[in-house]
Amino acid sequence: MKIAVYPGSFDPVTKGHLYVMERSAKMFDHVIVAVLVNVKKTPFFSVEERMQFIRQSVAHLENVSVDFFSGLLVHYLQEKKAQFIIRGLRFVSDLETELQMASMNKDLLPEAETIFIPTHHEYSYISSSIVKEVARLGGDIQRFVPEQVFHAFTARYQGDHGWQK
Ligand code: PNS
């Protein structure tokens, strides 16, 4: 059974991430989307909210589940008996850090294979950070994120801007 882990902060999940999840679901028997719990960072959305957004967005994908992890990714892979790590790629510049992470993970767990999936060109310039910035400043982010995420931003910034009215 080919089990893959798609790790990330997903703060919040974007349509770019969802595209990668849909592609991965076709390639592996089971895909675990694993939300990183990073105690050193204060996320915009809690881990429960982030997991809930992803769960709602992948409800149509039977072989995709959602979980969280902390600590080393390779330890999580071992715990789940997963052999593959999924990472999405947007720009060539992503490769610099991604190759570093893939090489480190390979070193720590030689049987782990990192699989890179290019995001759809339509979403290539989207990141969770840029979406948060645009939402904070009152821009319309509806087409970049799943509906539940859009509503969560709307609730958070209710009354601050005009775009959500
Ligand atoms: O969505 P992100 O923030 O780009 O995801 C980064 C993530 C979660 C994949 C990476 O930070 C990670 O794997 N963290 C777990 C700690 C770890 O295993 N570090 C060493 C491997 S590089």
Backbone and ligand atoms as CSV (ligand in chain L), in Angstrom:
chain,resi,resn,atom,element,x,y,z
A,1,MET,N,N,0.841,-1.203,0.000
A,1,MET,CA,C,0.000,0.000,0.000
A,1,MET,C,C,0.877,1.254,0.000
A,2,LYS,N,N,0.621,2.118,-0.968
A,2,LYS,CA,C,1.435,3.335,-1.074
A,2,LYS,C,C,0.782,4.459,-0.267
A,3,ILE,N,N,1.455,4.802,0.847
A,3,ILE,CA,C,0.925,5.849,1.718
A,3,ILE,C,C,1.813,7.088,1.597
A,4,ALA,N,N,1.171,8.221,1.365
A,4,ALA,CA,C,1.917,9.476,1.240
A,4,ALA,C,C,1.453,10.465,2.298
A,5,VAL,N,N,2.393,11.266,2.756
A,5,VAL,CA,C,2.069,12.337,3.699
A,5,VAL,C,C,2.295,13.672,2.981
A,6,TYR,N,N,1.304,14.532,3.035
A,6,TYR,CA,C,1.444,15.885,2.492
A,6,TYR,C,C,1.508,16.832,3.697
A,7,PRO,N,N,2.723,17.187,4.113
A,7,PRO,CA,C,2.853,18.019,5.313
A,7,PRO,C,C,2.838,19.506,4.976
A,8,GLY,N,N,2.445,20.307,5.941
A,8,GLY,CA,C,2.493,21.745,5.719
A,8,GLY,C,C,1.897,22.505,6.876
A,9,SER,N,N,2.040,23.818,6.816
A,9,SER,CA,C,1.434,24.668,7.833
A,9,SER,C,C,-0.047,24.877,7.530
A,10,PHE,N,N,-0.377,25.002,6.268
A,10,PHE,CA,C,-1.767,25.172,5.815
A,10,PHE,C,C,-2.495,26.237,6.635
A,11,ASP,N,N,-1.881,27.408,6.741
A,11,ASP,CA,C,-2.447,28.473,7.592
A,11,ASP,C,C,-2.831,29.681,6.758
A,12,PRO,N,N,-3.891,29.603,5.963
A,12,PRO,CA,C,-4.822,28.493,5.790
A,12,PRO,C,C,-4.544,27.730,4.492
A,13,VAL,N,N,-5.309,26.647,4.319
A,13,VAL,CA,C,-5.236,25.890,3.068
A,13,VAL,C,C,-5.741,26.796,1.932
A,14,THR,N,N,-5.077,26.682,0.772
A,14,THR,CA,C,-5.482,27.475,-0.401
A,14,THR,C,C,-5.922,26.523,-1.518
A,15,LYS,N,N,-6.416,27.113,-2.591
A,15,LYS,CA,C,-6.814,26.276,-3.731
A,15,LYS,C,C,-5.585,25.640,-4.387
A,16,GLY,N,N,-4.444,26.276,-4.216
A,16,GLY,CA,C,-3.198,25.680,-4.714
A,16,GLY,C,C,-2.903,24.380,-3.982
A,17,HIS,N,N,-3.057,24.386,-2.653
A,17,HIS,CA,C,-2.869,23.159,-1.860
A,17,HIS,C,C,-3.884,22.097,-2.286
A,18,LEU,N,N,-5.126,22.528,-2.485
A,18,LEU,CA,C,-6.182,21.557,-2.815
A,18,LEU,C,C,-5.902,20.861,-4.140
A,19,TYR,N,N,-5.352,21.618,-5.073
A,19,TYR,CA,C,-4.990,21.033,-6.366
A,19,TYR,C,C,-3.950,19.925,-6.165
A,20,VAL,N,N,-2.984,20.186,-5.311
A,20,VAL,CA,C,-1.939,19.183,-5.025
A,20,VAL,C,C,-2.558,17.955,-4.332
A,21,MET,N,N,-3.500,18.188,-3.431
A,21,MET,CA,C,-4.174,17.070,-2.742
A,21,MET,C,C,-4.946,16.203,-3.742
A,22,GLU,N,N,-5.627,16.857,-4.673
A,22,GLU,CA,C,-6.411,16.108,-5.664
A,22,GLU,C,C,-5.502,15.288,-6.573
A,23,ARG,N,N,-4.397,15.869,-6.976
A,23,ARG,CA,C,-3.434,15.144,-7.825
A,23,ARG,C,C,-2.834,13.966,-7.052
A,24,SER,N,N,-2.489,14.200,-5.788
A,24,SER,CA,C,-1.866,13.145,-4.968
A,24,SER,C,C,-2.832,11.981,-4.755
A,25,ALA,N,N,-4.101,12.314,-4.564
A,25,ALA,CA,C,-5.106,11.271,-4.300
A,25,ALA,C,C,-5.176,10.270,-5.450
A,26,LYS,N,N,-4.848,10.734,-6.654
A,26,LYS,CA,C,-4.883,9.845,-7.826
A,26,LYS,C,C,-3.625,8.986,-7.915
A,27,MET,N,N,-2.571,9.410,-7.237
A,27,MET,CA,C,-1.284,8.711,-7.372
A,27,MET,C,C,-1.012,7.696,-6.277
A,28,PHE,N,N,-1.663,7.875,-5.109
A,28,PHE,CA,C,-1.348,7.010,-3.956
A,28,PHE,C,C,-2.609,6.338,-3.419
A,29,ASP,N,N,-2.378,5.207,-2.703
A,29,ASP,CA,C,-3.533,4.506,-2.116
A,29,ASP,C,C,-4.158,5.358,-1.017
A,30,HIS,N,N,-3.268,5.982,-0.230
A,30,HIS,CA,C,-3.786,6.814,0.845
A,30,HIS,C,C,-2.906,8.055,1.009
A,31,VAL,N,N,-3.535,9.184,1.180
A,31,VAL,CA,C,-2.791,10.432,1.389
A,31,VAL,C,C,-3.216,11.016,2.738
A,32,ILE,N,N,-2.227,11.297,3.577
A,32,ILE,CA,C,-2.507,11.946,4.861
A,32,ILE,C,C,-2.038,13.396,4.755
A,33,VAL,N,N,-2.962,14.303,4.863
A,33,VAL,CA,C,-2.578,15.721,4.902
A,33,VAL,C,C,-2.255,16.017,6.363
A,34,ALA,N,N,-1.018,16.360,6.628
A,34,ALA,CA,C,-0.556,16.499,8.018
A,34,ALA,C,C,-0.227,17.962,8.323
A,35,VAL,N,N,-0.993,18.530,9.220
A,35,VAL,CA,C,-0.825,19.937,9.591
A,35,VAL,C,C,0.239,20.036,10.683
A,36,LEU,N,N,1.234,20.873,10.419
A,36,LEU,CA,C,2.317,21.043,11.394
A,36,LEU,C,C,1.858,21.869,12.597
A,37,VAL,N,N,2.099,21.332,13.776
A,37,VAL,CA,C,1.871,22.104,15.000
A,37,VAL,C,C,3.230,22.644,15.410
A,38,ASN,N,N,3.400,23.955,15.218
A,38,ASN,CA,C,4.694,24.566,15.503
A,38,ASN,C,C,4.545,25.462,16.737
A,39,VAL,N,N,5.068,24.982,17.859
A,39,VAL,CA,C,4.886,25.722,19.120
A,39,VAL,C,C,5.632,27.063,19.131
A,40,LYS,N,N,6.588,27.199,18.202
A,40,LYS,CA,C,7.376,28.448,18.165
A,40,LYS,C,C,6.651,29.566,17.416
A,41,LYS,N,N,5.609,29.211,16.649
A,41,LYS,CA,C,4.907,30.205,15.834
A,41,LYS,C,C,3.466,30.339,16.295
A,42,THR,N,N,2.937,31.562,16.226
A,42,THR,CA,C,1.514,31.743,16.521
A,42,THR,C,C,0.784,31.767,15.181
A,43,PRO,N,N,0.018,30.732,14.887
A,43,PRO,CA,C,-0.653,30.704,13.585
A,43,PRO,C,C,-1.871,31.636,13.565
A,44,PHE,N,N,-2.320,31.983,12.383
A,44,PHE,CA,C,-3.511,32.821,12.246
A,44,PHE,C,C,-4.747,31.995,12.614
A,45,PHE,N,N,-4.807,30.770,12.092
A,45,PHE,CA,C,-5.895,29.857,12.429
A,45,PHE,C,C,-5.338,28.738,13.311
A,46,SER,N,N,-6.152,28.289,14.267
A,46,SER,CA,C,-5.693,27.220,15.157
A,46,SER,C,C,-5.539,25.923,14.360
A,47,VAL,N,N,-4.851,24.977,14.950
A,47,VAL,CA,C,-4.669,23.704,14.243
A,47,VAL,C,C,-6.022,23.035,13.995
A,48,GLU,N,N,-6.946,23.174,14.941
A,48,GLU,CA,C,-8.282,22.574,14.759
A,48,GLU,C,C,-9.002,23.230,13.585
A,49,GLU,N,N,-8.906,24.567,13.509
A,49,GLU,CA,C,-9.559,25.271,12.389
A,49,GLU,C,C,-8.925,24.857,11.058
A,50,ARG,N,N,-7.595,24.794,11.043
A,50,ARG,CA,C,-6.899,24.451,9.800
A,50,ARG,C,C,-7.268,23.051,9.331
A,51,MET,N,N,-7.353,22.120,10.301
A,51,MET,CA,C,-7.720,20.743,9.949
A,51,MET,C,C,-9.168,20.670,9.458
A,52,GLN,N,N,-10.016,21.435,10.112
A,52,GLN,CA,C,-11.428,21.438,9.733
A,52,GLN,C,C,-11.612,21.982,8.306
A,53,PHE,N,N,-10.895,23.056,7.961
A,53,PHE,CA,C,-10.979,23.618,6.607
A,53,PHE,C,C,-10.556,22.568,5.578
A,54,ILE,N,N,-9.486,21.844,5.897
A,54,ILE,CA,C,-8.993,20.849,4.930
A,54,ILE,C,C,-9.991,19.696,4.829
A,55,ARG,N,N,-10.468,19.225,5.986
A,55,ARG,CA,C,-11.446,18.116,5.993
A,55,ARG,C,C,-12.641,18.432,5.111
A,56,GLN,N,N,-13.176,19.644,5.281
A,56,GLN,CA,C,-14.354,20.024,4.494
A,56,GLN,C,C,-14.010,20.082,3.001
A,57,SER,N,N,-12.795,20.491,2.701
A,57,SER,CA,C,-12.410,20.671,1.300
A,57,SER,C,C,-12.062,19.368,0.601
A,58,VAL,N,N,-11.689,18.340,1.364
A,58,VAL,CA,C,-11.308,17.069,0.718
A,58,VAL,C,C,-12.350,15.969,0.978
A,59,ALA,N,N,-13.527,16.379,1.421
A,59,ALA,CA,C,-14.585,15.399,1.756
A,59,ALA,C,C,-14.907,14.508,0.556
A,60,HIS,N,N,-14.689,15.021,-0.656
A,60,HIS,CA,C,-15.003,14.236,-1.864
A,60,HIS,C,C,-13.887,13.267,-2.237
A,61,LEU,N,N,-12.763,13.330,-1.539
A,61,LEU,CA,C,-11.634,12.442,-1.861
A,61,LEU,C,C,-11.569,11.323,-0.808
A,62,GLU,N,N,-12.005,10.143,-1.196
A,62,GLU,CA,C,-12.161,9.050,-0.227
A,62,GLU,C,C,-10.856,8.583,0.409
A,63,ASN,N,N,-9.757,8.698,-0.324
A,63,ASN,CA,C,-8.486,8.167,0.194
A,63,ASN,C,C,-7.596,9.248,0.811
A,64,VAL,N,N,-8.192,10.373,1.164
A,64,VAL,CA,C,-7.414,11.444,1.809
A,64,VAL,C,C,-7.924,11.646,3.234
A,65,SER,N,N,-7.008,11.631,4.198
A,65,SER,CA,C,-7.390,11.917,5.581
A,65,SER,C,C,-6.578,13.113,6.081
A,66,VAL,N,N,-7.001,13.664,7.191
A,66,VAL,CA,C,-6.356,14.874,7.715
A,66,VAL,C,C,-5.916,14.608,9.152
A,67,ASP,N,N,-4.707,15.038,9.458
A,67,ASP,CA,C,-4.142,14.772,10.782
A,67,ASP,C,C,-3.231,15.955,11.142
A,68,PHE,N,N,-2.603,15.903,12.309
A,68,PHE,CA,C,-1.609,16.916,12.655
A,68,PHE,C,C,-0.363,16.195,13.137
A,69,PHE,N,N,0.748,16.917,13.122
A,69,PHE,CA,C,1.971,16.335,13.671
A,69,PHE,C,C,2.836,17.441,14.257
A,70,SER,N,N,3.717,17.015,15.169
A,70,SER,CA,C,4.725,17.954,15.678
A,70,SER,C,C,6.035,17.179,15.687
A,71,GLY,N,N,7.122,17.873,15.790
A,71,GLY,CA,C,8.412,17.176,15.768
A,71,GLY,C,C,8.859,16.892,14.351
A,72,LEU,N,N,9.700,15.871,14.221
A,72,LEU,CA,C,10.282,15.573,12.903
A,72,LEU,C,C,9.285,14.888,11.984
A,73,LEU,N,N,9.281,15.345,10.752
A,73,LEU,CA,C,8.383,14.753,9.753
A,73,LEU,C,C,8.688,13.270,9.541
A,74,VAL,N,N,9.971,12.921,9.527
A,74,VAL,CA,C,10.331,11.519,9.260
A,74,VAL,C,C,9.821,10.586,10.373
A,75,HIS,N,N,9.752,11.102,11.601
A,75,HIS,CA,C,9.207,10.280,12.694
A,75,HIS,C,C,7.726,10.022,12.462
A,76,TYR,N,N,7.067,11.064,11.965
A,76,TYR,CA,C,5.634,10.922,11.666
A,76,TYR,C,C,5.436,9.905,10.526
A,77,LEU,N,N,6.307,9.962,9.534
A,77,LEU,CA,C,6.218,9.007,8.419
A,77,LEU,C,C,6.355,7.570,8.929
A,78,GLN,N,N,7.314,7.377,9.824
A,78,GLN,CA,C,7.538,6.038,10.377
A,78,GLN,C,C,6.318,5.559,11.155
A,79,GLU,N,N,5.764,6.475,11.947
A,79,GLU,CA,C,4.578,6.136,12.746
A,79,GLU,C,C,3.419,5.706,11.856
A,80,LYS,N,N,3.276,6.376,10.719
A,80,LYS,CA,C,2.150,6.097,9.809
A,80,LYS,C,C,2.494,5.059,8.742
A,81,LYS,N,N,3.723,4.542,8.789
A,81,LYS,CA,C,4.205,3.581,7.786
A,81,LYS,C,C,4.052,4.155,6.353
A,82,ALA,N,N,4.364,5.422,6.230
A,82,ALA,CA,C,4.275,6.107,4.936
A,82,ALA,C,C,5.662,6.173,4.309
A,83,GLN,N,N,5.707,6.028,2.980
A,83,GLN,CA,C,6.998,6.067,2.281
A,83,GLN,C,C,7.206,7.354,1.493
A,84,PHE,N,N,6.127,8.101,1.262
A,84,PHE,CA,C,6.228,9.256,0.369
A,84,PHE,C,C,5.877,10.567,1.060
A,85,ILE,N,N,6.617,11.597,0.682
A,85,ILE,CA,C,6.344,12.960,1.155
A,85,ILE,C,C,5.924,13.755,-0.078
A,86,ILE,N,N,4.797,14.407,0.012
A,86,ILE,CA,C,4.322,15.240,-1.108
A,86,ILE,C,C,4.637,16.698,-0.803
A,87,ARG,N,N,5.172,17.386,-1.791
A,87,ARG,CA,C,5.335,18.847,-1.650
A,87,ARG,C,C,4.924,19.493,-2.970
A,88,GLY,N,N,4.220,20.601,-2.871
A,88,GLY,CA,C,3.828,21.337,-4.070
A,88,GLY,C,C,4.931,22.312,-4.456
A,89,LEU,N,N,5.051,22.543,-5.762
A,89,LEU,CA,C,6.048,23.508,-6.249
A,89,LEU,C,C,5.350,24.590,-7.049
A,90,ARG,N,N,5.696,25.843,-6.734
A,90,ARG,CA,C,5.119,26.945,-7.507
A,90,ARG,C,C,6.168,27.531,-8.456
A,91,PHE,N,N,7.252,27.992,-7.900
A,91,PHE,CA,C,8.297,28.640,-8.703
A,91,PHE,C,C,9.586,27.837,-8.575
A,92,VAL,N,N,10.522,28.147,-9.477
A,92,VAL,CA,C,11.850,27.528,-9.391
A,92,VAL,C,C,12.477,27.864,-8.034
A,93,SER,N,N,12.185,29.071,-7.544
A,93,SER,CA,C,12.787,29.496,-6.272
A,93,SER,C,C,12.331,28.622,-5.097
A,94,ASP,N,N,11.161,27.997,-5.217
A,94,ASP,CA,C,10.710,27.073,-4.164
A,94,ASP,C,C,11.695,25.918,-4.006
A,95,LEU,N,N,12.320,25.568,-5.139
A,95,LEU,CA,C,13.181,24.376,-5.147
A,95,LEU,C,C,14.338,24.468,-4.168
A,96,GLU,N,N,14.818,25.685,-3.956
A,96,GLU,CA,C,15.988,25.846,-3.093
A,96,GLU,C,C,15.738,25.255,-1.701
A,97,THR,N,N,14.679,25.712,-1.054
A,97,THR,CA,C,14.377,25.177,0.289
A,97,THR,C,C,13.804,23.766,0.202
A,98,GLU,N,N,13.045,23.504,-0.849
A,98,GLU,CA,C,12.426,22.183,-0.962
A,98,GLU,C,C,13.479,21.080,-1.144
A,99,LEU,N,N,14.501,21.379,-1.951
A,99,LEU,CA,C,15.560,20.378,-2.145
A,99,LEU,C,C,16.349,20.160,-0.868
A,100,GLN,N,N,16.523,21.236,-0.123
A,100,GLN,CA,C,17.235,21.129,1.151
A,100,GLN,C,C,16.443,20.221,2.105
A,101,MET,N,N,15.134,20.458,2.184
A,101,MET,CA,C,14.292,19.641,3.070
A,101,MET,C,C,14.253,18.185,2.593
A,102,ALA,N,N,14.107,18.012,1.270
A,102,ALA,CA,C,14.029,16.654,0.728
A,102,ALA,C,C,15.321,15.885,1.004
A,103,SER,N,N,16.450,16.576,0.854
A,103,SER,CA,C,17.740,15.920,1.086
A,103,SER,C,C,17.915,15.565,2.556
A,104,MET,N,N,17.513,16.478,3.436
A,104,MET,CA,C,17.610,16.199,4.867
A,104,MET,C,C,16.706,15.029,5.249
A,105,ASN,N,N,15.489,15.044,4.736
A,105,ASN,CA,C,14.559,13.950,5.050
A,105,ASN,C,C,15.073,12.615,4.511
A,106,LYS,N,N,15.706,12.653,3.338
A,106,LYS,CA,C,16.273,11.436,2.736
A,106,LYS,C,C,17.416,10.911,3.609
A,107,ASP,N,N,18.171,11.857,4.114
A,107,ASP,CA,C,19.298,11.497,4.971
A,107,ASP,C,C,18.806,10.853,6.278
A,108,LEU,N,N,17.756,11.454,6.840
A,108,LEU,CA,C,17.226,10.964,8.121
A,108,LEU,C,C,16.469,9.644,7.963
A,109,LEU,N,N,15.829,9.490,6.810
A,109,LEU,CA,C,15.025,8.283,6.570
A,109,LEU,C,C,15.194,7.882,5.097
A,110,PRO,N,N,16.223,7.081,4.789
A,110,PRO,CA,C,16.561,6.799,3.391
A,110,PRO,C,C,15.420,6.214,2.560
A,111,GLU,N,N,14.498,5.499,3.204
A,111,GLU,CA,C,13.405,4.919,2.400
A,111,GLU,C,C,12.328,5.939,2.018
A,112,ALA,N,N,12.410,7.147,2.566
A,112,ALA,CA,C,11.406,8.177,2.249
A,112,ALA,C,C,11.712,8.832,0.901
A,113,GLU,N,N,10.699,8.953,0.084
A,113,GLU,CA,C,10.859,9.621,-1.214
A,113,GLU,C,C,10.009,10.876,-1.228
A,114,THR,N,N,10.624,11.994,-1.590
A,114,THR,CA,C,9.835,13.220,-1.729
A,114,THR,C,C,9.363,13.347,-3.170
A,115,ILE,N,N,8.078,13.554,-3.336
A,115,ILE,CA,C,7.494,13.717,-4.670
A,115,ILE,C,C,7.019,15.159,-4.791
A,116,PHE,N,N,7.513,15.854,-5.813
A,116,PHE,CA,C,7.099,17.236,-6.035
A,116,PHE,C,C,5.971,17.290,-7.059
A,117,ILE,N,N,4.951,18.026,-6.732
A,117,ILE,CA,C,3.830,18.192,-7.664
A,117,ILE,C,C,3.693,19.677,-7.989
A,118,PRO,N,N,3.808,20.019,-9.271
A,118,PRO,CA,C,3.668,21.441,-9.616
A,118,PRO,C,C,2.228,21.898,-9.389
A,119,THR,N,N,2.056,23.053,-8.807
A,119,THR,CA,C,0.697,23.561,-8.624
A,119,THR,C,C,0.162,24.036,-9.976
A,120,HIS,N,N,-1.132,24.133,-10.075
A,120,HIS,CA,C,-1.761,24.609,-11.314
A,120,HIS,C,C,-1.298,26.048,-11.550
A,121,HIS,N,N,-1.028,26.375,-12.851
A,121,HIS,CA,C,-0.500,27.725,-13.146
A,121,HIS,C,C,-1.440,28.831,-12.642
A,122,GLU,N,N,-2.719,28.501,-12.592
A,122,GLU,CA,C,-3.712,29.476,-12.128
A,122,GLU,C,C,-3.457,29.896,-10.668
A,123,TYR,N,N,-2.832,28.983,-9.911
A,123,TYR,CA,C,-2.609,29.248,-8.486
A,123,TYR,C,C,-1.126,29.414,-8.148
A,124,SER,N,N,-0.302,29.550,-9.190
A,124,SER,CA,C,1.139,29.492,-8.954
A,124,SER,C,C,1.658,30.656,-8.092
A,125,TYR,N,N,0.945,31.747,-8.056
A,125,TYR,CA,C,1.432,32.903,-7.286
A,125,TYR,C,C,0.771,32.994,-5.916
A,126,ILE,N,N,-0.041,32.009,-5.582
A,126,ILE,CA,C,-0.767,32.058,-4.295
A,126,ILE,C,C,0.039,31.377,-3.202
A,127,SER,N,N,0.038,31.981,-2.040
A,127,SER,CA,C,0.591,31.336,-0.850
A,127,SER,C,C,-0.330,31.691,0.308
A,128,SER,N,N,-0.252,30.928,1.381
A,128,SER,CA,C,-1.065,31.240,2.562
A,128,SER,C,C,-0.726,32.635,3.062
A,129,SER,N,N,0.556,32.984,3.027
A,129,SER,CA,C,0.989,34.294,3.551
A,129,SER,C,C,0.396,35.442,2.742
A,130,ILE,N,N,0.438,35.318,1.410
A,130,ILE,CA,C,-0.052,36.437,0.586
A,130,ILE,C,C,-1.568,36.565,0.712
A,131,VAL,N,N,-2.246,35.425,0.859
A,131,VAL,CA,C,-3.701,35.439,1.036
A,131,VAL,C,C,-4.055,36.156,2.344
A,132,LYS,N,N,-3.290,35.856,3.408
A,132,LYS,CA,C,-3.547,36.496,4.710
A,132,LYS,C,C,-3.334,38.006,4.616
A,133,GLU,N,N,-2.268,38.380,3.916
A,133,GLU,CA,C,-1.946,39.801,3.765
A,133,GLU,C,C,-3.053,40.541,3.010
A,134,VAL,N,N,-3.487,39.932,1.897
A,134,VAL,CA,C,-4.531,40.574,1.081
A,134,VAL,C,C,-5.836,40.671,1.877
A,135,ALA,N,N,-6.165,39.606,2.607
A,135,ALA,CA,C,-7.402,39.605,3.411
A,135,ALA,C,C,-7.319,40.682,4.496
A,136,ARG,N,N,-6.180,40.770,5.140
A,136,ARG,CA,C,-6.000,41.738,6.223
A,136,ARG,C,C,-6.193,43.170,5.729
A,137,LEU,N,N,-5.740,43.407,4.477
A,137,LEU,CA,C,-5.812,44.765,3.939
A,137,LEU,C,C,-7.103,45.030,3.164
A,138,GLY,N,N,-8.004,44.067,3.226
A,138,GLY,CA,C,-9.329,44.305,2.652
A,138,GLY,C,C,-9.502,43.888,1.209
A,139,GLY,N,N,-8.557,43.114,0.646
A,139,GLY,CA,C,-8.696,42.628,-0.734
A,139,GLY,C,C,-9.574,41.381,-0.780
A,140,ASP,N,N,-10.091,41.105,-1.956
A,140,ASP,CA,C,-10.982,39.952,-2.123
A,140,ASP,C,C,-10.158,38.687,-2.382
A,141,ILE,N,N,-10.252,37.730,-1.468
A,141,ILE,CA,C,-9.457,36.503,-1.602
A,141,ILE,C,C,-10.339,35.291,-1.952
A,142,GLN,N,N,-11.607,35.567,-2.254
A,142,GLN,CA,C,-12.575,34.484,-2.436
A,142,GLN,C,C,-12.135,33.420,-3.447
A,143,ARG,N,N,-11.520,33.859,-4.554
A,143,ARG,CA,C,-11.195,32.866,-5.591
A,143,ARG,C,C,-9.915,32.080,-5.302
A,144,PHE,N,N,-9.228,32.425,-4.226
A,144,PHE,CA,C,-7.960,31.749,-3.935
A,144,PHE,C,C,-8.066,30.662,-2.866
A,145,VAL,N,N,-9.170,30.676,-2.124
A,145,VAL,CA,C,-9.290,29.759,-0.974
A,145,VAL,C,C,-10.634,29.037,-1.006
A,146,PRO,N,N,-10.732,27.881,-0.306
A,146,PRO,CA,C,-12.024,27.217,-0.223
A,146,PRO,C,C,-13.037,28.128,0.485
A,147,GLU,N,N,-14.302,27.856,0.210
A,147,GLU,CA,C,-15.382,28.705,0.708
A,147,GLU,C,C,-15.329,28.895,2.239
A,148,GLN,N,N,-15.066,27.806,2.958
A,148,GLN,CA,C,-15.064,27.877,4.436
A,148,GLN,C,C,-13.975,28.828,4.929
A,149,VAL,N,N,-12.858,28.834,4.228
A,149,VAL,CA,C,-11.752,29.716,4.620
A,149,VAL,C,C,-12.139,31.167,4.366
A,150,PHE,N,N,-12.766,31.388,3.231
A,150,PHE,CA,C,-13.220,32.741,2.904
A,150,PHE,C,C,-14.167,33.248,4.000
A,151,HIS,N,N,-15.114,32.392,4.413
A,151,HIS,CA,C,-16.074,32.794,5.448
A,151,HIS,C,C,-15.368,33.046,6.790
A,152,ALA,N,N,-14.350,32.268,7.067
A,152,ALA,CA,C,-13.610,32.445,8.325
A,152,ALA,C,C,-12.891,33.798,8.339
A,153,PHE,N,N,-12.309,34.168,7.201
A,153,PHE,CA,C,-11.665,35.493,7.108
A,153,PHE,C,C,-12.713,36.586,7.261
A,154,THR,N,N,-13.843,36.384,6.598
A,154,THR,CA,C,-14.917,37.380,6.658
A,154,THR,C,C,-15.337,37.609,8.101
A,155,ALA,N,N,-15.493,36.498,8.848
A,155,ALA,CA,C,-15.912,36.594,10.253
A,155,ALA,C,C,-14.843,37.307,11.079
A,156,ARG,N,N,-13.575,37.000,10.788
A,156,ARG,CA,C,-12.464,37.572,11.549
A,156,ARG,C,C,-12.370,39.085,11.340
A,157,TYR,N,N,-12.605,39.505,10.073
A,157,TYR,CA,C,-12.432,40.925,9.749
A,157,TYR,C,C,-13.756,41.665,9.607
A,158,GLN,N,N,-14.815,41.047,10.112
A,158,GLN,CA,C,-16.154,41.646,10.012
A,158,GLN,C,C,-16.127,43.106,10.464
A,159,GLY,N,N,-16.590,43.974,9.589
A,159,GLY,CA,C,-16.665,45.387,9.972
A,159,GLY,C,C,-15.387,46.164,9.697
A,160,ASP,N,N,-14.264,45.450,9.503
A,160,ASP,CA,C,-12.990,46.156,9.271
A,160,ASP,C,C,-12.892,46.721,7.851
A,161,HIS,N,N,-13.444,45.931,6.888
A,161,HIS,CA,C,-13.303,46.316,5.490
A,161,HIS,C,C,-14.674,46.345,4.821
A,162,GLY,N,N,-14.646,46.726,3.551
A,162,GLY,CA,C,-15.914,46.757,2.827
A,162,GLY,C,C,-16.163,45.550,1.951
A,163,TRP,N,N,-15.090,44.784,1.612
A,163,TRP,CA,C,-15.264,43.759,0.580
A,163,TRP,C,C,-16.167,42.608,0.986
A,164,GLN,N,N,-16.307,42.362,2.308
A,164,GLN,CA,C,-17.067,41.193,2.707
A,164,GLN,C,C,-18.559,41.476,2.810
A,165,LYS,N,N,-18.923,42.766,2.582
A,165,LYS,CA,C,-20.340,43.093,2.769
A,165,LYS,C,C,-21.160,42.631,1.582
L,1,PNS,O1,O,3.770,24.719,4.631
L,1,PNS,P1,P,5.210,24.823,5.043
L,1,PNS,O2,O,5.348,25.756,6.219
L,1,PNS,O3,O,6.098,25.190,3.893
L,1,PNS,O4,O,5.661,23.347,5.528
L,1,PNS,C1,C,6.943,23.100,6.047
L,1,PNS,C2,C,7.051,21.697,6.668
L,1,PNS,C3,C,5.932,21.467,7.643
L,1,PNS,C4,C,6.963,20.665,5.570
L,1,PNS,C5,C,8.433,21.578,7.368
L,1,PNS,O5,O,8.634,22.709,8.142
L,1,PNS,C6,C,8.564,20.342,8.209
L,1,PNS,O6,O,8.592,19.230,7.725
L,1,PNS,N1,N,8.643,20.536,9.539
L,1,PNS,C7,C,8.766,19.454,10.503
L,1,PNS,C8,C,10.138,19.465,11.169
L,1,PNS,C9,C,11.155,18.666,10.382
L,1,PNS,O7,O,10.980,17.496,10.122
L,1,PNS,N2,N,12.260,19.343,10.003
L,1,PNS,C10,C,13.398,18.712,9.344
L,1,PNS,C11,C,13.117,18.352,7.899
L,1,PNS,S1,S,13.417,19.653,6.828
